Amino acid sequence: MKASQFLISTLKEAPADAEIVSHKLMTRAGMIKKLGAGIYNYMPMGLRVIRKVEAIVREEMNRAGAIEMTMPVVQPAELWQETGRFDKMGPELLRIQDRHGRDFVVQPTSEEVVTDVARQEIRSYKQLPKNFYQIQTKFRDERRPRFGLMRGREFIMKDAYSFDKDQAGAKASYQNMAQAYRKIFDRFGLRYRAVAADSGAIGGDLSEEFQVIAATGEDAIVYCPNSDYAANIEKAEALAPVGPRAAAGQAMAKTPTPGKSTCEDVAALLNVSLSTTVKSLVLATDELDEDGVIKKSTVWLLLVRGDHDMNEVKVGKLPGMEGGFRFATLPEIEEHFGCKPGYLGPVGLKKPLKIVADRDVALMADWICGANEMDFHMTGVNWGRDLPEPDMVADIRNVVAGDKSPDGKGELAIERGIEIGHVFYLGTKYSKGMNATFLGEDGKPQFMEMGCYGIGVTRLPAAAIEQNHDERGIIWPDAIAPFTAVVCPIGMDRSEAVKAEAERIYNELLSAGVDVILDDRGERPGAMFADWELIGVPHRITIGDKGLKDGMVEYQHRRDAEASKVAAAEVVAHVRTRLAA
């Protein structure tokens, strides 16, 4: 490719609505152009990156035995109604009607459609296992689209779905995909972690996220430096604390804490460690009648240490909380505690409720909590003596750096990550919902066991930029750069020698299979270099009259502080060596 034939549209300034590095640099480098909120044109430079991502994904998926197909972007609502997701998914699912008033959805994912394909095509266990995948446009109606391609409404995704005859086969398919994903992300040349994850709205049991490590990442990744343990913050656990609980050493007392409604303020006032305080979180669950009207509400008090935070995902899995929960209303709080929030605690309740203590709180002695009276807290509180043992003890908090790893092999560390892939073992969640069966070896119908595997194709370039950039622009890994190398001739329009050598090197690189672009625009050196540094092409060869007199050109990798001189006759071999490194 020659630059004069291509579209290079770099900008000096990022648009005002660009908040993160990848959004700013992709816009400035002419890779994306905003069309509407969360909707972007993939410009020629950006599309080259996306196509390289797709090619790697496609090669490894095919190698892993998956079969490519394409499912429609617009899908009949009937399929989504079979699984209940048409109503349950919420406003992120874009619902539309055709001219006849029939309901459709714009797909955010394709579990229903692929299950419909499987139930029509797969009749016998002899046809299993199967894994179907697509690389297709998706749409999620984000309430607040932001961050460019990181959280857009329209995006490209690779989604795959495995079908097996039993759990053992499904878990083997899951592991096959998990290994394929590692090969895919290794080829991208990015630093990433595979972490245990919660399955969320898609459902299922086994679940693993692939996170690109970046300081600007939206997710917290928990890992043990001394072992393979890794999980996202919603799933991560610390080593369970061990007893016995210390004996009570203080008498319980109501202590004045005027104006101090937070654990931090109380600890500072009383000159004690924050870890001796307990915060009270009041939740409620509702039972609905057939018409969806609340017929009964249950109030819960959750207790976590003052220096810890509640983990809503873990709480949502507690017995009695699986159907969803909410924070209690002010009237519900006043009815049970006789006090407004800020001074709540489990001692001296006005009305009984369910008490859930975090594992750490259950082993505490002489702790501090609200007194259910404005401007007062209780000190020296102890289980068994001052209040009954909790109704339930569970892990309901987020881990913190320094917690013991659950495998006992060290302390946990936390870093930021951007999710670019996710693998799920679904089981029969969708096959049962849609009656997708096959005839087993015993001749009886059985539900297919399923897995689901996604990669954010258009999200991945943005994540790569968040990890690889400097003050001059993007630094692409070789595998997904829009061009792997650029030839920059200085004064090509004025020097036949420079022009001839530039053409020779360009053609040799092409013949060697290097994805190269020749900048024949006639730009000044400063402007030309600034463009390619912003765009992030990894390998640059600069050719000038002065160097050619000595048979030399300049080579500079995008990460190099300065250029190095290389014999013109050897520069192609030099580039190939750097590419192979």
Secondary structure, DSSP 8 states (H G I E B T S, - for coil): -BGGGS-----SS--TT--SHHHHHHHHTTSEEEEETTEEEE-HHHHHHHHHHHHHHHHHHHHTT-EE----SEEEHHHHHHHTHHHHS-TTSEEEE-TT--EEEE-S--HHHHHHHHHHH--BGGG--EEEEEEEEEE---SS-BTGGGB-SEEEEEEEEEEESSHHHHHHHHHHHHHHHHHHHHHHT--EEEEE---GGG--S-EEEEEEE-TT-SEEEEE-TTSS-EEETTT--------------S--EEEE-TT--SHHHHHHHHT--GGGBEEEEEEEEEEE-TTS-EEEEEEEEEEEETT--B-HHHHTTSTTTTT--EE--HHHHHHHHSS-TTS--SSS-SS--EEEEEHHHHT--SEEEE-SSTTEEEEEE-BTTTB---SEEE--B---TT-B-TTSSSB-EEEEEEEEEEEEEEETHHHHHTT-EEE-TTSSEEE-EEEEEEEETTHHHHHHHHHSEETTEE---GGG-S-SEEEEETTTTT-HHHHHHHHHHHHHHHHTT--EEE--S---HHHHHHHHHHHT-SEEEEE-HHHHTTTEEEEEETT-SS-EEEEGGGHHHHHHHHHH-
